[in-house]
């Protein structure tokens, strides 16, 4: 992992079982723990942000819901 000036340090408290799993995986794949933590957090944040967008769309009364059949037709499937 390359470090650049735009990175910031933070600290996290992990359960002992999570810390052991992280240590083991970092050793097995020969990667720094910080790289694994950063990748896992990036993926989690992306998924959760997508979830919030989807949830917001469900709550939007002006957003018309269409059937799967209609969606396939719109997509030409």
Secondary structure, DSSP 8 states (H G I E B T S, - for coil): ----TT---------HHHHHHHHHHHHHHT--HHHHHHHHHHHHHHHHHHHHHHHHHHH-TTS----HHHHHHHHT-
